[in-house]
Amino acid sequence: MTATDKAREAGRSVLNILRGSKGEPSRLWLAAGALVLAIVSFRSCTSIEAGEVAVRVNNITGSTEVITQPGLVMRLPFGIHSVFLLDVSPQTFHMRGTTNKSALEGRELQVRASDGSMFAFNDTTLLFRAMPGKADITVRDSGLGHAYYEWMLPYGRSILRDEFGLESTISVSDPTSFFKAEERAKRRINELLNAHGVEVTSIVTPRPRFSKDYEDLIEARNQTENQLAVIDSELSRAKTERDRKLAEVERDQNKIIQTKRAELEKTLATSVTAQTETHRQVDTYKIEKLGAGQATRSAAQGRATQLKGQLDAQFSSKKSEIDAFKNQPVERVMERLGERLEGVTIEIQPYRNDGNPQRVQLENVGAK
């Protein structure tokens, strides 16, 4: 058997295997069916990565379904389902430079303030993303892929210019007013973009840039504010030092006051004790003196009563004598008078030569 015959025999064997034998199905058709099934299965699955969502559209009913869970998404073949992937990871939109370079980079933001002056921002940054729960709205209103980027340039520029334009050059330099303007702009942008399934998560704006003269004035003001901050710090430090010294003085004075108070309270206690002892001695002396006085008074009253009785008896005796003397005859009276006038010389010298003298003078000479 030649080599050609051998090749022909091998080809027949392979053909018989593919065609099948003894009524069995052809293996060629089985392989083709498996290949077609694999291709259909592969084309009926779509993989969702982290940071992506899928929008499955039923082309027969027109209904849509948003799938946010990463993994494989099944779709019916033959055009029944269509699946569109949407990137919902955070994106960054810049406004910087002098020209618009792409959908994510526009020229710098220039604003006319409410007082008529101009200022600009070197690099204004907006962080945004497609909202996962509204991916179907985003695809419907914006288109496929990253078409929703196109919303940022017109909305961001116009609204930021409006909100910062409400501020003056002085207020826009104030961080508080600056933050409020950013919040107002973010709220307005989201009111418009949320309806299209897009949201701005943050707005970052640098310090505004003014003309050179105004920048010099701002720098001078900042230096003055820094000096004021230093002065405030010094005042605060001086106040702290003063409070510390006052606390020390108050502590020392309180210590002195407490010492003096203890001494005074001790002296007061001693004085109160001495006063109590003095009151006790005074009360004792008073009781003793009152008792002695009352005893003396009682004795004096008894003696006075006794003397009164004696005087009354003497008075009665004298009165009796007087009464008895009054009732005696004149001779007895003259006798008694003579006894009394014994040794008394009576000189009678008349002032007239008549026998009826008008004045009688008695002199007691050598009276006993």
KESETOR-559616 format. One record per residue (C-alpha): residue number from 1; residue in three letters; x, y, z. Coordinates in nm, 3 decimals. Layout:
// residues N
<rec num="NUM" residu="ala" east="X" north="Y" up="Z"/>
...
This chain:
// residues 368
<rec num="1" residu="met" east="0.000" north="0.000" up="0.000"/>
<rec num="2" residu="thr" east="0.140" north="0.326" up="-0.110"/>
<rec num="3" residu="ala" east="0.147" north="0.644" up="0.097"/>
<rec num="4" residu="thr" east="-0.134" north="0.790" up="-0.113"/>
<rec num="5" residu="asp" east="-0.358" north="0.497" up="-0.035"/>
<rec num="6" residu="lys" east="-0.279" north="0.526" up="0.331"/>
<rec num="7" residu="ala" east="-0.380" north="0.895" up="0.330"/>
<rec num="8" residu="arg" east="-0.706" north="0.817" up="0.155"/>
<rec num="9" residu="glu" east="-0.785" north="0.546" up="0.408"/>
<rec num="10" residu="ala" east="-0.722" north="0.781" up="0.699"/>
<rec num="11" residu="gly" east="-0.948" north="1.046" up="0.546"/>
<rec num="12" residu="arg" east="-1.228" north="0.794" up="0.509"/>
<rec num="13" residu="ser" east="-1.192" north="0.693" up="0.872"/>
<rec num="14" residu="val" east="-1.219" north="1.053" up="0.992"/>
<rec num="15" residu="leu" east="-1.519" north="1.115" up="0.761"/>
<rec num="16" residu="asn" east="-1.692" north="0.805" up="0.896"/>
<rec num="17" residu="ile" east="-1.635" north="0.922" up="1.249"/>
<rec num="18" residu="leu" east="-1.787" north="1.264" up="1.175"/>
<rec num="19" residu="arg" east="-2.082" north="1.119" up="0.980"/>
<rec num="20" residu="gly" east="-2.154" north="0.854" up="1.239"/>
<rec num="21" residu="ser" east="-2.213" north="0.488" up="1.189"/>
<rec num="22" residu="lys" east="-2.487" north="0.238" up="1.246"/>
<rec num="23" residu="gly" east="-2.762" north="0.513" up="1.269"/>
<rec num="24" residu="glu" east="-2.586" north="0.730" up="1.533"/>
<rec num="25" residu="pro" east="-2.614" north="1.117" up="1.493"/>
<rec num="26" residu="ser" east="-2.333" north="1.288" up="1.314"/>
<rec num="27" residu="arg" east="-2.060" north="1.417" up="1.545"/>
<rec num="28" residu="leu" east="-2.003" north="1.708" up="1.310"/>
<rec num="29" residu="trp" east="-2.347" north="1.842" up="1.378"/>
<rec num="30" residu="leu" east="-2.299" north="1.797" up="1.753"/>
<rec num="31" residu="ala" east="-1.976" north="1.995" up="1.744"/>
<rec num="32" residu="ala" east="-2.135" north="2.267" up="1.535"/>
<rec num="33" residu="gly" east="-2.434" north="2.289" up="1.776"/>
<rec num="34" residu="ala" east="-2.203" north="2.313" up="2.076"/>
<rec num="35" residu="leu" east="-2.005" north="2.586" up="1.906"/>
<rec num="36" residu="val" east="-2.321" north="2.781" up="1.821"/>
<rec num="37" residu="leu" east="-2.451" north="2.738" up="2.177"/>
<rec num="38" residu="ala" east="-2.123" north="2.865" up="2.321"/>
<rec num="39" residu="ile" east="-2.128" north="3.168" up="2.093"/>
<rec num="40" residu="val" east="-2.491" north="3.249" up="2.180"/>
<rec num="41" residu="ser" east="-2.423" north="3.207" up="2.553"/>
<rec num="42" residu="phe" east="-2.117" north="3.430" up="2.533"/>
<rec num="43" residu="arg" east="-2.308" north="3.700" up="2.346"/>
<rec num="44" residu="ser" east="-2.599" north="3.675" up="2.595"/>
<rec num="45" residu="cys" east="-2.385" north="3.772" up="2.896"/>
<rec num="46" residu="thr" east="-2.241" north="4.108" up="2.988"/>
<rec num="47" residu="ser" east="-1.994" north="4.163" up="3.273"/>
<rec num="48" residu="ile" east="-2.040" north="4.459" up="3.511"/>
<rec num="49" residu="glu" east="-1.721" north="4.584" up="3.674"/>
<rec num="50" residu="ala" east="-1.691" north="4.786" up="3.997"/>
<rec num="51" residu="gly" east="-1.784" north="5.148" up="3.931"/>
<rec num="52" residu="glu" east="-2.026" north="5.054" up="3.651"/>
<rec num="53" residu="val" east="-2.399" north="4.996" up="3.625"/>
<rec num="54" residu="ala" east="-2.595" north="4.831" up="3.348"/>
<rec num="55" residu="val" east="-2.919" north="4.940" up="3.185"/>
<rec num="56" residu="arg" east="-3.109" north="4.646" up="3.033"/>
<rec num="57" residu="val" east="-3.370" north="4.749" up="2.776"/>
<rec num="58" residu="asn" east="-3.649" north="4.523" up="2.662"/>
<rec num="59" residu="asn" east="-3.680" north="4.612" up="2.293"/>
<rec num="60" residu="ile" east="-4.022" north="4.450" up="2.268"/>
<rec num="61" residu="thr" east="-4.198" north="4.623" up="2.562"/>
<rec num="62" residu="gly" east="-3.969" north="4.925" up="2.588"/>
<rec num="63" residu="ser" east="-3.918" north="4.876" up="2.966"/>
<rec num="64" residu="thr" east="-3.580" north="4.942" up="3.126"/>
<rec num="65" residu="glu" east="-3.402" north="4.790" up="3.428"/>
<rec num="66" residu="val" east="-3.103" north="4.935" up="3.613"/>
<rec num="67" residu="ile" east="-2.857" north="4.676" up="3.751"/>
<rec num="68" residu="thr" east="-2.607" north="4.811" up="4.003"/>
<rec num="69" residu="gln" east="-2.461" north="4.483" up="4.137"/>
<rec num="70" residu="pro" east="-2.123" north="4.394" up="3.977"/>
<rec num="71" residu="gly" east="-2.112" north="4.056" up="3.795"/>
<rec num="72" residu="leu" east="-2.268" north="3.893" up="3.488"/>
<rec num="73" residu="val" east="-2.591" north="4.022" up="3.338"/>
<rec num="74" residu="met" east="-2.799" north="3.796" up="3.116"/>
<rec num="75" residu="arg" east="-2.981" north="3.921" up="2.808"/>
<rec num="76" residu="leu" east="-3.201" north="3.747" up="2.560"/>
<rec num="77" residu="pro" east="-3.054" north="3.703" up="2.212"/>
<rec num="78" residu="phe" east="-3.191" north="3.798" up="1.873"/>
<rec num="79" residu="gly" east="-3.234" north="4.166" up="1.971"/>
<rec num="80" residu="ile" east="-3.490" north="4.103" up="2.247"/>
<rec num="81" residu="his" east="-3.269" north="4.268" up="2.510"/>
<rec num="82" residu="ser" east="-3.009" north="4.541" up="2.482"/>
<rec num="83" residu="val" east="-2.764" north="4.607" up="2.767"/>
<rec num="84" residu="phe" east="-2.577" north="4.937" up="2.801"/>
<rec num="85" residu="leu" east="-2.296" north="4.993" up="3.049"/>
<rec num="86" residu="leu" east="-2.253" north="5.329" up="3.223"/>
<rec num="87" residu="asp" east="-1.951" north="5.448" up="3.421"/>
<rec num="88" residu="val" east="-2.073" north="5.584" up="3.759"/>
<rec num="89" residu="ser" east="-1.731" north="5.632" up="3.921"/>
<rec num="90" residu="pro" east="-1.645" north="5.985" up="4.044"/>
<rec num="91" residu="gln" east="-1.526" north="6.218" up="3.769"/>
<rec num="92" residu="thr" east="-1.343" north="6.550" up="3.783"/>
<rec num="93" residu="phe" east="-1.425" north="6.855" up="3.573"/>
<rec num="94" residu="his" east="-1.170" north="7.140" up="3.564"/>
<rec num="95" residu="met" east="-1.202" north="7.499" up="3.452"/>
<rec num="96" residu="arg" east="-0.848" north="7.624" up="3.393"/>
<rec num="97" residu="gly" east="-0.631" north="7.766" up="3.125"/>
<rec num="98" residu="thr" east="-0.737" north="7.995" up="2.841"/>
<rec num="99" residu="thr" east="-0.923" north="7.751" up="2.611"/>
<rec num="100" residu="asn" east="-1.169" north="7.462" up="2.628"/>
<rec num="101" residu="lys" east="-0.962" north="7.145" up="2.578"/>
<rec num="102" residu="ser" east="-1.212" north="6.863" up="2.636"/>
<rec num="103" residu="ala" east="-1.544" north="6.776" up="2.792"/>
<rec num="104" residu="leu" east="-1.368" north="6.753" up="3.130"/>
<rec num="105" residu="glu" east="-1.148" north="7.064" up="3.097"/>
<rec num="106" residu="gly" east="-1.276" north="7.409" up="3.010"/>
<rec num="107" residu="arg" east="-1.118" north="7.751" up="3.027"/>
<rec num="108" residu="glu" east="-1.081" north="7.927" up="3.361"/>
<rec num="109" residu="leu" east="-1.379" north="8.084" up="3.536"/>
<rec num="110" residu="gln" east="-1.395" north="8.465" up="3.525"/>
<rec num="111" residu="val" east="-1.655" north="8.648" up="3.731"/>
<rec num="112" residu="arg" east="-1.775" north="9.007" up="3.746"/>
<rec num="113" residu="ala" east="-1.847" north="9.094" up="4.109"/>
<rec num="114" residu="ser" east="-2.152" north="9.284" up="4.226"/>
<rec num="115" residu="asp" east="-1.940" north="9.602" up="4.266"/>
<rec num="116" residu="gly" east="-1.828" north="9.586" up="3.901"/>
<rec num="117" residu="ser" east="-1.475" north="9.455" up="3.952"/>
<rec num="118" residu="met" east="-1.341" north="9.138" up="3.788"/>
<rec num="119" residu="phe" east="-1.177" north="8.836" up="3.947"/>
<rec num="120" residu="ala" east="-1.088" north="8.488" up="3.823"/>
<rec num="121" residu="phe" east="-1.015" north="8.139" up="3.957"/>
<rec num="122" residu="asn" east="-0.700" north="7.963" up="3.838"/>
<rec num="123" residu="asp" east="-0.843" north="7.609" up="3.870"/>
<rec num="124" residu="thr" east="-1.207" north="7.547" up="3.958"/>
<rec num="125" residu="thr" east="-1.278" north="7.178" up="4.018"/>
<rec num="126" residu="leu" east="-1.618" north="7.006" up="4.018"/>
<rec num="127" residu="leu" east="-1.643" north="6.645" up="4.136"/>
<rec num="128" residu="phe" east="-1.943" north="6.471" up="3.979"/>
<rec num="129" residu="arg" east="-2.079" north="6.132" up="3.882"/>
<rec num="130" residu="ala" east="-2.373" north="5.961" up="3.714"/>
<rec num="131" residu="met" east="-2.628" north="5.859" up="3.973"/>
<rec num="132" residu="pro" east="-2.642" north="5.475" up="3.987"/>
<rec num="133" residu="gly" east="-3.014" north="5.461" up="4.061"/>
<rec num="134" residu="lys" east="-3.094" north="5.689" up="3.764"/>
<rec num="135" residu="ala" east="-2.865" north="5.531" up="3.505"/>
<rec num="136" residu="asp" east="-3.157" north="5.470" up="3.268"/>
<rec num="137" residu="ile" east="-3.241" north="5.844" up="3.277"/>
<rec num="138" residu="thr" east="-2.876" north="5.932" up="3.218"/>
<rec num="139" residu="val" east="-2.856" north="5.703" up="2.913"/>
<rec num="140" residu="arg" east="-3.189" north="5.830" up="2.780"/>
<rec num="141" residu="asp" east="-3.107" north="6.204" up="2.818"/>
<rec num="142" residu="ser" east="-2.731" north="6.205" up="2.757"/>
<rec num="143" residu="gly" east="-2.650" north="5.905" up="2.541"/>
<rec num="144" residu="leu" east="-2.409" north="5.615" up="2.573"/>
<rec num="145" residu="gly" east="-2.066" north="5.607" up="2.729"/>
<rec num="146" residu="his" east="-1.941" north="5.934" up="2.871"/>
<rec num="147" residu="ala" east="-2.183" north="6.157" up="2.689"/>
<rec num="148" residu="tyr" east="-2.313" north="6.291" up="3.022"/>
<rec num="149" residu="tyr" east="-1.983" north="6.479" up="3.060"/>
<rec num="150" residu="glu" east="-2.126" north="6.740" up="2.822"/>
<rec num="151" residu="trp" east="-2.367" north="6.869" up="3.091"/>
<rec num="152" residu="met" east="-2.088" north="7.004" up="3.311"/>
<rec num="153" residu="leu" east="-1.942" north="7.287" up="3.104"/>
<rec num="154" residu="pro" east="-2.258" north="7.494" up="3.037"/>
<rec num="155" residu="tyr" east="-2.425" north="7.436" up="3.372"/>
<rec num="156" residu="gly" east="-2.114" north="7.467" up="3.586"/>
<rec num="157" residu="arg" east="-1.980" north="7.783" up="3.425"/>
<rec num="158" residu="ser" east="-2.310" north="7.974" up="3.412"/>
<rec num="159" residu="ile" east="-2.426" north="7.891" up="3.764"/>
<rec num="160" residu="leu" east="-2.087" north="7.952" up="3.927"/>
<rec num="161" residu="arg" east="-2.063" north="8.289" up="3.754"/>
<rec num="162" residu="asp" east="-2.413" north="8.379" up="3.874"/>
<rec num="163" residu="glu" east="-2.356" north="8.281" up="4.236"/>
<rec num="164" residu="phe" east="-2.008" north="8.429" up="4.275"/>
<rec num="165" residu="gly" east="-2.127" north="8.737" up="4.089"/>
<rec num="166" residu="leu" east="-2.361" north="8.811" up="4.381"/>
<rec num="167" residu="glu" east="-2.055" north="8.870" up="4.600"/>
<rec num="168" residu="ser" east="-1.836" north="9.178" up="4.614"/>
<rec num="169" residu="thr" east="-1.458" north="9.172" up="4.597"/>
<rec num="170" residu="ile" east="-1.450" north="9.217" up="4.973"/>
<rec num="171" residu="ser" east="-1.703" north="8.948" up="5.062"/>
<rec num="172" residu="val" east="-1.559" north="8.696" up="4.816"/>
<rec num="173" residu="ser" east="-1.229" north="8.721" up="5.005"/>
<rec num="174" residu="asp" east="-1.411" north="8.616" up="5.323"/>
<rec num="175" residu="pro" east="-1.396" north="8.234" up="5.360"/>
<rec num="176" residu="thr" east="-1.743" north="8.230" up="5.517"/>
<rec num="177" residu="ser" east="-1.909" north="8.412" up="5.225"/>
<rec num="178" residu="phe" east="-1.699" north="8.207" up="4.982"/>
<rec num="179" residu="phe" east="-1.828" north="7.881" up="5.128"/>
<rec num="180" residu="lys" east="-2.188" north="8.002" up="5.117"/>
<rec num="181" residu="ala" east="-2.153" north="8.091" up="4.747"/>
<rec num="182" residu="glu" east="-2.015" north="7.740" up="4.676"/>
<rec num="183" residu="glu" east="-2.309" north="7.580" up="4.858"/>
<rec num="184" residu="arg" east="-2.562" north="7.790" up="4.665"/>
<rec num="185" residu="ala" east="-2.396" north="7.698" up="4.334"/>
<rec num="186" residu="lys" east="-2.386" north="7.326" up="4.423"/>
<rec num="187" residu="arg" east="-2.755" north="7.328" up="4.519"/>
<rec num="188" residu="arg" east="-2.859" north="7.502" up="4.193"/>
<rec num="189" residu="ile" east="-2.647" north="7.274" up="3.971"/>
<rec num="190" residu="asn" east="-2.788" north="6.961" up="4.132"/>
<rec num="191" residu="glu" east="-3.144" north="7.088" up="4.095"/>
<rec num="192" residu="leu" east="-3.082" north="7.089" up="3.718"/>
<rec num="193" residu="leu" east="-2.851" north="6.788" up="3.677"/>
<rec num="194" residu="asn" east="-3.040" north="6.547" up="3.902"/>
<rec num="195" residu="ala" east="-3.325" north="6.550" up="3.652"/>
<rec num="196" residu="his" east="-3.077" north="6.400" up="3.400"/>
<rec num="197" residu="gly" east="-2.930" north="6.142" up="3.642"/>
<rec num="198" residu="val" east="-2.611" north="6.339" up="3.717"/>
<rec num="199" residu="glu" east="-2.502" north="6.493" up="4.050"/>
<rec num="200" residu="val" east="-2.220" north="6.719" up="4.166"/>
<rec num="201" residu="thr" east="-2.070" north="6.593" up="4.490"/>
<rec num="202" residu="ser" east="-1.823" north="6.873" up="4.558"/>
<rec num="203" residu="ile" east="-1.705" north="7.209" up="4.428"/>
<rec num="204" residu="val" east="-1.348" north="7.315" up="4.496"/>
<rec num="205" residu="thr" east="-1.249" north="7.670" up="4.412"/>
<rec num="206" residu="pro" east="-0.911" north="7.827" up="4.488"/>
<rec num="207" residu="arg" east="-0.860" north="8.178" up="4.625"/>
<rec num="208" residu="pro" east="-0.985" north="8.427" up="4.365"/>
<rec num="209" residu="arg" east="-0.727" north="8.616" up="4.160"/>
<rec num="210" residu="phe" east="-0.762" north="8.996" up="4.136"/>
<rec num="211" residu="ser" east="-0.559" north="9.270" up="3.971"/>
<rec num="212" residu="lys" east="-0.208" north="9.337" up="4.099"/>
<rec num="213" residu="asp" east="-0.308" north="9.653" up="4.287"/>
<rec num="214" residu="tyr" east="-0.596" north="9.475" up="4.450"/>
<rec num="215" residu="glu" east="-0.377" north="9.175" up="4.531"/>
<rec num="216" residu="asp" east="-0.133" north="9.414" up="4.701"/>
<rec num="217" residu="leu" east="-0.417" north="9.560" up="4.904"/>
<rec num="218" residu="ile" east="-0.534" north="9.212" up="4.999"/>
<rec num="219" residu="glu" east="-0.182" north="9.121" up="5.103"/>
<rec num="220" residu="ala" east="-0.161" north="9.437" up="5.316"/>
<rec num="221" residu="arg" east="-0.496" north="9.355" up="5.472"/>
<rec num="222" residu="asn" east="-0.383" north="8.999" up="5.543"/>
<rec num="223" residu="gln" east="-0.068" north="9.134" up="5.710"/>
<rec num="224" residu="thr" east="-0.282" north="9.367" up="5.919"/>
<rec num="225" residu="glu" east="-0.512" north="9.079" up="6.010"/>
<rec num="226" residu="asn" east="-0.207" north="8.872" up="6.104"/>
<rec num="227" residu="gln" east="-0.087" north="9.157" up="6.325"/>
<rec num="228" residu="leu" east="-0.432" north="9.175" up="6.479"/>
<rec num="229" residu="ala" east="-0.419" north="8.801" up="6.536"/>
<rec num="230" residu="val" east="-0.079" north="8.841" up="6.705"/>
<rec num="231" residu="ile" east="-0.217" north="9.126" up="6.917"/>
<rec num="232" residu="asp" east="-0.522" north="8.917" up="7.007"/>
<rec num="233" residu="ser" east="-0.289" north="8.632" up="7.100"/>
<rec num="234" residu="glu" east="-0.080" north="8.864" up="7.316"/>
<rec num="235" residu="leu" east="-0.393" north="9.002" up="7.478"/>
<rec num="236" residu="ser" east="-0.517" north="8.651" up="7.541"/>
<rec num="237" residu="arg" east="-0.181" north="8.554" up="7.688"/>
<rec num="238" residu="ala" east="-0.177" north="8.871" up="7.902"/>
<rec num="239" residu="lys" east="-0.530" north="8.797" up="8.018"/>
<rec num="240" residu="thr" east="-0.428" north="8.442" up="8.105"/>
<rec num="241" residu="glu" east="-0.125" north="8.573" up="8.294"/>
<rec num="242" residu="arg" east="-0.337" north="8.831" up="8.471"/>
<rec num="243" residu="asp" east="-0.594" north="8.568" up="8.566"/>
<rec num="244" residu="arg" east="-0.313" north="8.347" up="8.694"/>
<rec num="245" residu="lys" east="-0.166" north="8.626" up="8.906"/>
<rec num="246" residu="leu" east="-0.510" north="8.724" up="9.031"/>
<rec num="247" residu="ala" east="-0.570" north="8.362" up="9.124"/>
<rec num="248" residu="glu" east="-0.239" north="8.352" up="9.311"/>
<rec num="249" residu="val" east="-0.316" north="8.680" up="9.491"/>
<rec num="250" residu="glu" east="-0.665" north="8.561" up="9.571"/>
<rec num="251" residu="arg" east="-0.525" north="8.232" up="9.699"/>
<rec num="252" residu="asp" east="-0.271" north="8.414" up="9.922"/>
<rec num="253" residu="gln" east="-0.532" north="8.662" up="10.042"/>
<rec num="254" residu="asn" east="-0.776" north="8.383" up="10.112"/>
<rec num="255" residu="lys" east="-0.507" north="8.210" up="10.315"/>
<rec num="256" residu="ile" east="-0.445" north="8.529" up="10.513"/>
<rec num="257" residu="ile" east="-0.818" north="8.584" up="10.554"/>
<rec num="258" residu="gln" east="-0.864" north="8.228" up="10.675"/>
<rec num="259" residu="thr" east="-0.577" north="8.269" up="10.923"/>
<rec num="260" residu="lys" east="-0.717" north="8.599" up="11.049"/>
<rec num="261" residu="arg" east="-1.063" north="8.451" up="11.065"/>
<rec num="262" residu="ala" east="-0.934" north="8.157" up="11.269"/>
<rec num="263" residu="glu" east="-0.754" north="8.395" up="11.504"/>
<rec num="264" residu="leu" east="-1.059" north="8.620" up="11.537"/>
<rec num="265" residu="glu" east="-1.286" north="8.320" up="11.591"/>
<rec num="266" residu="lys" east="-1.046" north="8.198" up="11.860"/>
<rec num="267" residu="thr" east="-1.041" north="8.545" up="12.019"/>
<rec num="268" residu="leu" east="-1.419" north="8.564" up="11.991"/>
<rec num="269" residu="ala" east="-1.454" north="8.226" up="12.157"/>
<rec num="270" residu="thr" east="-1.221" north="8.340" up="12.436"/>
<rec num="271" residu="ser" east="-1.412" north="8.666" up="12.471"/>
<rec num="272" residu="val" east="-1.744" north="8.486" up="12.477"/>
<rec num="273" residu="thr" east="-1.608" north="8.252" up="12.745"/>
<rec num="274" residu="ala" east="-1.476" north="8.550" up="12.946"/>
<rec num="275" residu="gln" east="-1.807" north="8.730" up="12.896"/>
<rec num="276" residu="thr" east="-1.997" north="8.425" up="13.016"/>
<rec num="277" residu="glu" east="-1.769" north="8.400" up="13.322"/>
<rec num="278" residu="thr" east="-1.809" north="8.775" up="13.388"/>
<rec num="279" residu="his" east="-2.187" north="8.743" up="13.356"/>
<rec num="280" residu="arg" east="-2.175" north="8.450" up="13.600"/>
<rec num="281" residu="gln" east="-1.963" north="8.651" up="13.847"/>
<rec num="282" residu="val" east="-2.187" north="8.955" up="13.805"/>
<rec num="283" residu="asp" east="-2.494" north="8.742" up="13.860"/>
<rec num="284" residu="thr" east="-2.333" north="8.586" up="14.169"/>
<rec num="285" residu="tyr" east="-2.229" north="8.928" up="14.301"/>
<rec num="286" residu="lys" east="-2.575" north="9.063" up="14.224"/>
<rec num="287" residu="ile" east="-2.742" north="8.775" up="14.406"/>
<rec num="288" residu="glu" east="-2.508" north="8.817" up="14.702"/>
<rec num="289" residu="lys" east="-2.555" north="9.193" up="14.715"/>
<rec num="290" residu="leu" east="-2.928" north="9.167" up="14.671"/>
<rec num="291" residu="gly" east="-2.941" north="8.913" up="14.950"/>
<rec num="292" residu="ala" east="-2.719" north="9.128" up="15.176"/>
<rec num="293" residu="gly" east="-2.918" north="9.441" up="15.086"/>
<rec num="294" residu="gln" east="-3.247" north="9.271" up="15.147"/>
<rec num="295" residu="ala" east="-3.113" north="9.142" up="15.482"/>
<rec num="296" residu="thr" east="-2.983" north="9.489" up="15.573"/>
<rec num="297" residu="arg" east="-3.310" north="9.641" up="15.461"/>
<rec num="298" residu="ser" east="-3.505" north="9.393" up="15.666"/>
<rec num="299" residu="ala" east="-3.282" north="9.467" up="15.966"/>
<rec num="300" residu="ala" east="-3.311" north="9.843" up="15.910"/>
<rec num="301" residu="gln" east="-3.685" north="9.812" up="15.869"/>
<rec num="302" residu="gly" east="-3.700" north="9.614" up="16.195"/>
<rec num="303" residu="arg" east="-3.480" north="9.870" up="16.371"/>
<rec num="304" residu="ala" east="-3.685" north="10.155" up="16.227"/>
<rec num="305" residu="thr" east="-3.999" north="9.985" up="16.348"/>
<rec num="306" residu="gln" east="-3.836" north="9.939" up="16.686"/>
<rec num="307" residu="leu" east="-3.720" north="10.303" up="16.698"/>
<rec num="308" residu="lys" east="-4.061" north="10.417" up="16.588"/>
<rec num="309" residu="gly" east="-4.210" north="10.223" up="16.875"/>
<rec num="310" residu="gln" east="-3.960" north="10.376" up="17.114"/>
<rec num="311" residu="leu" east="-4.022" north="10.725" up="16.979"/>
<rec num="312" residu="asp" east="-4.394" north="10.670" up="16.999"/>
<rec num="313" residu="ala" east="-4.352" north="10.556" up="17.361"/>
<rec num="314" residu="gln" east="-4.129" north="10.858" up="17.443"/>
<rec num="315" residu="phe" east="-4.374" north="11.085" up="17.261"/>
<rec num="316" residu="ser" east="-4.658" north="10.940" up="17.462"/>
<rec num="317" residu="ser" east="-4.455" north="10.979" up="17.784"/>
<rec num="318" residu="lys" east="-4.361" north="11.340" up="17.706"/>
<rec num="319" residu="lys" east="-4.712" north="11.415" up="17.603"/>
<rec num="320" residu="ser" east="-4.835" north="11.266" up="17.925"/>
<rec num="321" residu="glu" east="-4.586" north="11.477" up="18.114"/>
<rec num="322" residu="ile" east="-4.690" north="11.787" up="17.923"/>
<rec num="323" residu="asp" east="-5.050" north="11.711" up="17.977"/>
<rec num="324" residu="ala" east="-4.979" north="11.651" up="18.343"/>
<rec num="325" residu="phe" east="-4.777" north="11.972" up="18.365"/>
<rec num="326" residu="lys" east="-5.053" north="12.167" up="18.201"/>
<rec num="327" residu="asn" east="-5.297" north="12.054" up="18.461"/>
<rec num="328" residu="gln" east="-5.073" north="12.158" up="18.758"/>
<rec num="329" residu="pro" east="-5.142" north="12.485" up="18.947"/>
<rec num="330" residu="val" east="-4.955" north="12.810" up="18.865"/>
<rec num="331" residu="glu" east="-4.742" north="12.787" up="19.171"/>
<rec num="332" residu="arg" east="-4.612" north="12.451" up="19.073"/>
<rec num="333" residu="val" east="-4.540" north="12.585" up="18.729"/>
<rec num="334" residu="met" east="-4.350" north="12.882" up="18.863"/>
<rec num="335" residu="glu" east="-4.158" north="12.650" up="19.089"/>
<rec num="336" residu="arg" east="-4.059" north="12.440" up="18.806"/>
<rec num="337" residu="leu" east="-3.971" north="12.749" up="18.606"/>
<rec num="338" residu="gly" east="-3.757" north="12.868" up="18.885"/>
<rec num="339" residu="glu" east="-3.573" north="12.541" up="18.885"/>
<rec num="340" residu="arg" east="-3.509" north="12.587" up="18.522"/>
<rec num="341" residu="leu" east="-3.398" north="12.949" up="18.567"/>
<rec num="342" residu="glu" east="-3.167" north="12.879" up="18.854"/>
<rec num="343" residu="gly" east="-2.849" north="13.081" up="18.807"/>
<rec num="344" residu="val" east="-3.008" north="13.303" up="18.543"/>
<rec num="345" residu="thr" east="-2.991" north="13.683" up="18.598"/>
<rec num="346" residu="ile" east="-3.282" north="13.878" up="18.471"/>
<rec num="347" residu="glu" east="-3.214" north="14.241" up="18.403"/>
<rec num="348" residu="ile" east="-3.507" north="14.455" up="18.332"/>
<rec num="349" residu="gln" east="-3.436" north="14.805" up="18.203"/>
<rec num="350" residu="pro" east="-3.727" north="15.019" up="18.127"/>
<rec num="351" residu="tyr" east="-3.722" north="15.248" up="17.824"/>
<rec num="352" residu="arg" east="-3.961" north="15.487" up="17.981"/>
<rec num="353" residu="asn" east="-3.968" north="15.648" up="18.318"/>
<rec num="354" residu="asp" east="-4.311" north="15.530" up="18.371"/>
<rec num="355" residu="gly" east="-4.389" north="15.230" up="18.573"/>
<rec num="356" residu="asn" east="-4.510" north="15.022" up="18.280"/>
<rec num="357" residu="pro" east="-4.202" north="14.887" up="18.106"/>
<rec num="358" residu="gln" east="-4.245" north="14.783" up="17.737"/>
<rec num="359" residu="arg" east="-3.934" north="14.560" up="17.687"/>
<rec num="360" residu="val" east="-3.789" north="14.296" up="17.913"/>
<rec num="361" residu="gln" east="-3.444" north="14.145" up="17.828"/>
<rec num="362" residu="leu" east="-3.332" north="13.821" up="17.986"/>
<rec num="363" residu="glu" east="-2.966" north="13.726" up="17.998"/>
<rec num="364" residu="asn" east="-2.839" north="13.393" up="18.103"/>
<rec num="365" residu="val" east="-2.522" north="13.451" up="18.295"/>
<rec num="366" residu="gly" east="-2.338" north="13.156" up="18.424"/>
<rec num="367" residu="ala" east="-2.608" north="12.916" up="18.316"/>
<rec num="368" residu="lys" east="-2.559" north="12.554" up="18.412"/>
